[in-house]
Amino acid sequence: MKIEVKGITRRFGDRTAIDEVSFSVAGGRMTGFVGGNGAGKTTTMRVILGVLSADAGSVTLDGAPLTDSVRARFGYMPEERGLYPKMKVLEQLIYLGRLHGMTAAAAKQSASSLTERLGIADRADDALENLSLGNQQRAQIAAALVHEPLALVLDEPFSGLDPIAVDVVLGVLRDFAAQGAPVLFSSHQLDIVERLCDDVVVIGGGRVRAAGSREELRAAHSGLEFELELDGAHADAGWVREQPGVRVTRLDGATARFEADSAETAQTVLTAAVGRAQVRRFAPITPTLAQIFKETVQ
C-alpha cells in the first residue's frame, strides 16, 4: 500500500502555502515530514486527508484517487488536541471507534488494548482533562488508531512526550507500520525523526527540498570529509596535515578528521596510514538530519 502525493498546490488568496509538492509514503515504513514553522506541513497533511482541497495535483492510494470513504478509514492526529476534555478516556475511544463503524465489542477491545499498550490503562476511566499533557497525547494517538485505520497521518505526535513515552509510542507505531500500513508524521524534533524514520521528506517555503530514505539523503549530502583512527597507545595522526589535497578539521592524538579534494586523495591517506600503523577505523563522515535540514532549507 502506498500514498502518492503528486504536484499538489494550495493557495490562500495571494499566498501559495504549498507549491507542487510531491512525495510518497510507502506501506510498512515510517515517513518523517520535517520543516520549519509555516513550511507547509500541516497544509499538506490536510490536503491528503481531504480537509482542504488542492488547487492542483492529486493524492492517490495504490494509484487510485482518494475518495471520502477511503479517507474515512485513515487515522489522523492533529497538532491541536481534539478530544473531549470532560469525557472519560476509554469511553470516548469506544465512541470514536463506533463512529467509524466498529461494533461496540470490537471498539471496546481495540480501545482497551491501545490504552494498555500506550501505558494509560490505569487512567482509562479518568476524564481527559485530568491527565497530564503527555498522557493526553497518548490518548490522542490511541484515538487515531482505535478504528484500525488503513493509513496513519500524525501531526507532531511526539510533542510533550518524555523519552520513555517516545519509546512506548514508537513501539506502537512500528507495530502498526509492520502490518503494511503507510505512516506519515511531522515533527520539529529532528533527533527523533532521525532515530525513528525509514524515509524523510524535508519541506521549506511550501516546496519539497529533499526526499528519500535516511541512507539516500545522507549519501546525497555527504561531502568529502573522513575520519581516520589509528590503533596503538602511541599512535599519532599528525602527519595527515602534511598530505597534499587534505585539510585537517580536527586532530586528537590517534584520530584525525579531514576534508579531501577527492575520493582518490582520501584513499591515498588511507594507504599512507596502513603503511605507518594499524588502522582501527576509516570512514566518511555522514551528515545528521539536522545538518541536511539546514543545508536544504537555507
N, C-alpha and C positions, 0 to 999 in steps of 0.2 A: 504494500500500500504506500502511495506517495502523494503528498500535496505538492502541486507545482504552481508557483506564483509567476505569472508571465506579463511583464511590462505594465504593471498596474500604476496608474497615476490618479491622484486625488487632489483637487483644488478646493480651497475655501476662499471664494471671492477671487481676489487678485493674487493670493498666496498659494503656491504649489507646495503642499505638505509632503507628498511623495511623488517621485518622478521616474517612471519606467522601472519600477522595482521588480527584479526577477531573482528567484532562488527556489530551491526545492527542499522539502522536508521528507526524508526517507523513512519508511516504516522500520521499526526496530532500532532506530537511532535517536539520540537526543541532540537537537539542534539549538545552539545558543544564538540569540539575536541581541546584538550589543550596539550601543550608540549613545551619544550624549543626550541631554535634555533637549526635546524638540527635534530630534533627528528623524522621527517618522516611525518609530517602533510601534507605538500604540495605534496610530492610524492604520498601519499595515495590518496589524492583527485584527482590527475592527473590520477592515475590508474582507479579510479571509473569512471572518465569521458572519459577514453579511449585515453587520450593524451599520456600516457605511457602504455606500455603493461606490464603485470605481468610475472615474471619468473615462478611463481607457484601460485596456488589459483584461486579464482573466485569471481566475483561480480554479484549478481542477483537482480532482481526486482520482488517481489512476486514469487520467486522460479524459474523464467525464466532467462537465461543468457542475459546480456545486449547486445543489438545489436547497430550498429551505428545509425539506425533510431530511436531507443528509446532514446539513449544518446542525439541525436539532440533535443529532447524535454525537456532536463534538462535545468535549469538555472544555470549559473556559473559566479562567480565574482572572478577573480584572484587578488592576493595581489597587483601585479603591475597593475596600471591603464591601460586599453587597448582601451579606446575610442579615437576618432579622435579629437585632441585638437582644430582645427580650424573650426570644423563643429558645427552648432547650435545644442543645446541640444535636442529640440523636433524633429528636422529634423533627427538626427541620431538615435533616439529611434524608430521613424517610420520606418526608413531604416532597422534597425535590426529586427523589427517585420516582415517586408516584407520578409527578408531573411529566416525567419522561416516559411514562407508560409501563413502569415496573409494577408487578403485583406487590401487595403490602408485605408479603412474606419475603420476596426477593429483595425489596428495598431495605427491609429491616436487617436481613442477613448481610447485605453489602455495606450498609451504614455501620453496623456493629463491627464487622471485620476491619473497616478502614479506621474507625476510632481506636481499635486495638493496635493496629499496625503503626498508626501515627502517634501513639503514645498519649492519647487523650480519653481513653475509655473510662478512666476514673472521674472525668468531668462531663461525661456524656449527658447526664441529667441536669447539668447546670445551664443557666441562661448564658448565651454567648457573651453578653456584656460583662459577666463576672469572671471571664477567663483573661489571662494575661494576653498581651498583644501577640506574643509568639504562638500561644495555643489557639488564638483566634485565627492566625494564619494557617495553622494545621487544619482547623475546621474548614477554612475556605478551600484548601486543597482537597479535602475529603468531599466537599460539595461538587467540585469539578470532576471527581472520579466516581461518584456514587452510582451513576447510571451506566457504568461500564462503557464508556464512550469509544467511538471509532478512532478518534484522534484527540490530542490534548494541546491546548494553546493557553499558556500561562504568562501573565504579565507581572514580573517581579515576584516570583513565588518565594524567594528566599529572604525577602525584606523582613527585618525584625527577628530573624531566627538566629539562635546561638549555634556554635559549631556542632554540638551534639544533635540539635534539631535538624540542622542541614543534612547530616548524615542519615538521620531517620527518614526525612523526606526523600532524599536521594535514593534510598533503597526502594521505597515505594514506587517512585517514578521509573527507576530502572526495571523493576519487575513488570511494570505496565508496558514499557517500550519493548521488553523482551517478548511480549506476545505478538509483536509485529506492528504495533501502532506507531504512527508518527508523533513525536513530541517536540513542540516548539516553545521555548520560553525566553523571555527577555530578562536582562539583569544588568545592573550597573556594577555588580561585583565581579570584576574580570577574573580574579583568582578562582572564584567558584566555577565560573564558566569554563575556564581552562582545565580545571580538575574534572568536571563532570561531563562535558560535551564531547560527542563524536564529531560533530560538524559545527561550524561557526559562520554566521553572517554578520558582517560589520556594515552599519548604515550611518551615513553622515550627510546632513543637508538634504535629506529626502532621497538620496541615491545610495545604492549598494556600492560600497567601496572595496569589499573583498568578501569572498565566499568560498567555502570548501571544507575539507576535513582539517582537523588540527595539524596533522602532519603535512598536508599540502600547503597550508598557509605558512607554516614555519619554514618549509623548504623554499617557498616562493620569496619569502622576505629575509632569508638568511644571506648574510654578506660573506666576505672572505675573512672572517675572524675565527681564530682557532685557539685552543688551549693545549699546551704541552706540559705533561707532568713526568718528571724523571724519578726513578727509584733509587733509593740509597740515602743514607744519613748525611753524606757529604756532597750529594749531587747539587750542582749549581747550573741554572739555566740562563745565566747572564750572557753567555756567548750568543744567544739568539739575537741580541741587539745589534750584533755585528754582521748579521746576514743581510745580503742585498735584497731589496724589494720588501723589507719587513719593517713594521713599526710596532714596537712592543707597547702595549697599553697597560699591562700590569705585570710586575715581576715580584715573586715571593719565593726566594730560595730556589727550590727544585721545580717550581711551577712558573710558566710564562704564558701570558695571554697576548696574542699579537694579531695584527692585521697584515695580510699578504697581498701583493699586487695581483696575484693569480693563484689558481689551484696548483699550478706547477711549482710556484715558489714555495707554497706550503709543503708540498711533497718533498722539495729539496731540504727544507728544515727538518722534516721527519727523518729523512735519510741521514742527515748530519747527526741528529740526536741518537739514532741507532748505533752510529759509529763511535759515539762518546760514552754512552751509558745505557743502562736498561730503561726502556720506556714503559712507564706504568700506564699512561693514558695519553691519547692524542685524538682530539675530536673537534669538529666545527662547533661554534657557539650558535645555538638556535635561539631566536628571539622569543620572549614571552608574549602572551596575548596582549598585555598592556603596551608593550613596545610596538607590536603590529598595529594595534588600535591607533596609537599616536601617529605612527607613520602614514597610515591610510587616510585619516580624517583631517590632518593638518595641511 
